[in-house]
Amino acid sequence: MGLLMSSGFSDIKSFQTIFFDPETMIAPDIVKEGHGEGAFVVLKGVKT
């Protein structure tokens, strides 16, 4: 996130999903705010 901030982004948030083996999933995983647990992470920021 430091690179985003140094590039002029603010209000940075991260969201994650895919907490289990995708091969055995029978329904979509939940989406949680943050990062570090899920296999798929999305970052959102506002360019100022």
MIVOKE-562383 format. One record per residue: x, y, z of N, C-alpha, C in turn. Coordinates in Angstrom, 1 decimal. Atoms other than C-alpha are relative to their C-alpha. Example, Ala and Ser with C-alpha at 12.3 -4.5 7.8 and 13.67 -1.06 7.14 Angstrom:
+--------+--------+--------+--------+--------+--------+--------+--------+--------+
:    nc1 :    nc2 :    nc3 :   cac1 :   cac2 :   cac3 :    cc1 :    cc2 :    cc3 :
+--------+--------+--------+--------+--------+--------+--------+--------+--------+
:    0.9 :   -1.2 :    0.0 :   12.3 :   -4.5 :    7.8 :    0.9 :    1.2 :    0.0 :
:   -0.9 :   -1.1 :    0.0 :   13.7 :   -1.1 :    7.1 :   -0.8 :    1.1 :    0.8 :
+--------+--------+--------+--------+--------+--------+--------+--------+--------+
% end
This chain:
+--------+--------+--------+--------+--------+--------+--------+--------+--------+
:    nc1 :    nc2 :    nc3 :   cac1 :   cac2 :   cac3 :    cc1 :    cc2 :    cc3 :
+--------+--------+--------+--------+--------+--------+--------+--------+--------+
:    0.8 :   -1.2 :    0.0 :    0.0 :    0.0 :    0.0 :    0.9 :    1.3 :    0.0 :
:   -0.9 :   -1.1 :   -0.1 :    3.0 :    2.2 :    0.5 :    0.2 :    0.6 :   -1.4 :
:   -0.2 :   -0.5 :    1.4 :    3.5 :    2.4 :   -3.3 :   -1.2 :    0.8 :   -0.5 :
:    1.2 :   -0.7 :    0.4 :   -0.1 :    3.5 :   -3.8 :    0.0 :    1.4 :    0.6 :
:    0.0 :   -1.3 :   -0.7 :    0.3 :    6.2 :   -1.2 :    1.0 :    1.0 :   -0.6 :
:   -1.1 :   -0.9 :    0.5 :    3.6 :    7.5 :   -2.6 :   -0.3 :    0.4 :   -1.5 :
:    0.4 :   -0.4 :    1.4 :    1.9 :    7.6 :   -6.1 :   -1.2 :    0.9 :    0.0 :
:    1.1 :   -1.0 :    0.0 :   -0.8 :   10.0 :   -4.9 :   -1.4 :   -0.6 :    0.3 :
:    1.3 :    0.5 :   -0.3 :   -3.6 :    7.6 :   -3.9 :   -0.3 :    0.1 :    1.5 :
:    0.5 :   -0.1 :   -1.4 :   -5.6 :    8.0 :   -0.7 :   -1.2 :   -0.8 :    0.2 :
:    1.2 :    0.8 :   -0.3 :   -8.5 :    6.3 :    1.0 :    0.1 :   -1.4 :   -0.5 :
:   -0.3 :    1.4 :    0.5 :   -6.9 :    2.9 :    0.3 :   -0.6 :   -1.0 :    0.8 :
:    0.7 :    1.1 :   -0.7 :   -8.9 :   -0.2 :    1.2 :    0.4 :   -1.3 :   -0.7 :
:   -0.3 :    1.3 :    0.6 :   -8.3 :   -3.9 :    0.6 :   -1.2 :   -0.9 :    0.4 :
:    1.0 :    1.0 :   -0.2 :  -10.8 :   -6.7 :    0.3 :    0.5 :   -1.3 :   -0.5 :
:   -0.6 :    1.4 :    0.3 :  -10.1 :  -10.5 :    0.1 :   -1.1 :   -1.0 :    0.0 :
:    0.9 :    1.1 :    0.1 :  -11.8 :  -13.7 :   -0.8 :    0.8 :   -1.2 :   -0.4 :
:   -0.6 :    1.4 :    0.3 :  -11.1 :  -17.4 :   -1.7 :    0.9 :   -0.4 :    1.2 :
:   -0.7 :    0.4 :   -1.2 :  -10.2 :  -18.8 :    1.7 :    0.2 :   -1.5 :    0.0 :
:    0.0 :    1.5 :    0.1 :  -10.6 :  -22.5 :    0.7 :    0.4 :   -0.4 :   -1.4 :
:   -0.4 :    0.5 :    1.3 :   -9.5 :  -24.7 :   -2.2 :   -1.1 :    0.3 :   -1.0 :
:    1.0 :   -0.3 :    1.0 :  -11.4 :  -23.4 :   -5.3 :   -0.5 :   -1.2 :   -0.7 :
:    0.5 :    1.2 :    0.6 :  -11.6 :  -26.9 :   -6.7 :   -1.1 :   -0.7 :    0.8 :
:    1.1 :    0.7 :   -0.8 :  -13.9 :  -28.0 :   -3.8 :   -1.1 :    1.0 :    0.4 :
:    1.0 :   -1.0 :   -0.3 :  -16.0 :  -24.8 :   -3.6 :   -1.3 :   -0.4 :   -0.6 :
:    1.3 :    0.2 :    0.6 :  -19.7 :  -25.3 :   -4.0 :   -0.8 :    1.3 :    0.0 :
:    0.6 :   -1.4 :    0.0 :  -20.6 :  -21.6 :   -3.4 :    1.1 :    1.0 :    0.2 :
:   -1.1 :   -1.1 :   -0.2 :  -18.7 :  -18.3 :   -3.5 :    0.3 :    0.2 :    1.4 :
:   -0.5 :   -0.3 :   -1.4 :  -16.6 :  -17.5 :   -0.5 :   -0.5 :    1.4 :    0.3 :
:    0.4 :   -1.4 :   -0.5 :  -17.5 :  -14.4 :    1.6 :    1.2 :    0.9 :   -0.4 :
:   -1.0 :   -1.0 :    0.2 :  -15.6 :  -11.2 :    1.0 :    0.2 :    0.7 :    1.3 :
:   -0.4 :   -0.7 :   -1.3 :  -13.8 :   -9.7 :    4.0 :    0.9 :    1.2 :   -0.3 :
:   -0.8 :   -1.1 :    0.1 :  -12.2 :   -6.4 :    4.4 :    1.4 :   -0.3 :    0.5 :
:   -1.3 :    0.3 :   -0.4 :   -8.4 :   -6.5 :    4.7 :    0.8 :   -0.9 :   -1.0 :
:   -0.9 :    0.9 :    0.8 :   -5.6 :   -8.7 :    3.3 :    0.8 :   -0.9 :    0.9 :
:   -0.9 :    0.9 :   -0.8 :   -3.3 :  -11.5 :    4.4 :   -0.6 :   -1.4 :    0.2 :
:    0.6 :    1.4 :   -0.2 :   -5.8 :  -14.5 :    4.5 :   -0.4 :   -0.6 :   -1.3 :
:    0.6 :    0.5 :    1.2 :   -7.5 :  -14.8 :    1.2 :    1.0 :   -0.1 :   -1.2 :
:   -0.8 :    0.2 :    1.1 :   -6.0 :  -15.9 :   -2.1 :   -0.2 :    1.0 :   -1.1 :
:    0.3 :   -1.0 :    1.0 :   -7.6 :  -13.1 :   -4.1 :   -0.2 :    1.3 :    0.8 :
:    0.0 :   -1.2 :   -0.7 :   -7.1 :   -9.5 :   -3.0 :   -0.3 :    1.2 :   -1.0 :
:    0.2 :   -1.2 :    0.9 :   -8.5 :   -6.2 :   -4.5 :    0.3 :    1.2 :    0.8 :
:   -0.3 :   -1.3 :   -0.7 :   -7.1 :   -2.8 :   -3.6 :   -0.8 :    1.1 :   -0.7 :
:    0.8 :   -1.1 :    0.5 :   -9.2 :    0.3 :   -4.0 :    0.6 :    1.3 :    0.6 :
:   -0.5 :   -1.2 :   -0.5 :   -7.9 :    3.8 :   -3.8 :   -0.5 :    1.2 :   -0.8 :
:    0.4 :   -1.2 :    0.8 :   -8.7 :    7.4 :   -4.9 :    1.2 :    0.8 :   -0.3 :
:   -1.1 :   -0.8 :    0.5 :   -6.2 :    9.3 :   -7.0 :   -0.3 :    1.5 :    0.4 :
:    0.2 :   -1.4 :   -0.4 :   -5.7 :   12.8 :   -5.5 :    0.9 :    0.9 :   -0.7 :
+--------+--------+--------+--------+--------+--------+--------+--------+--------+
% end
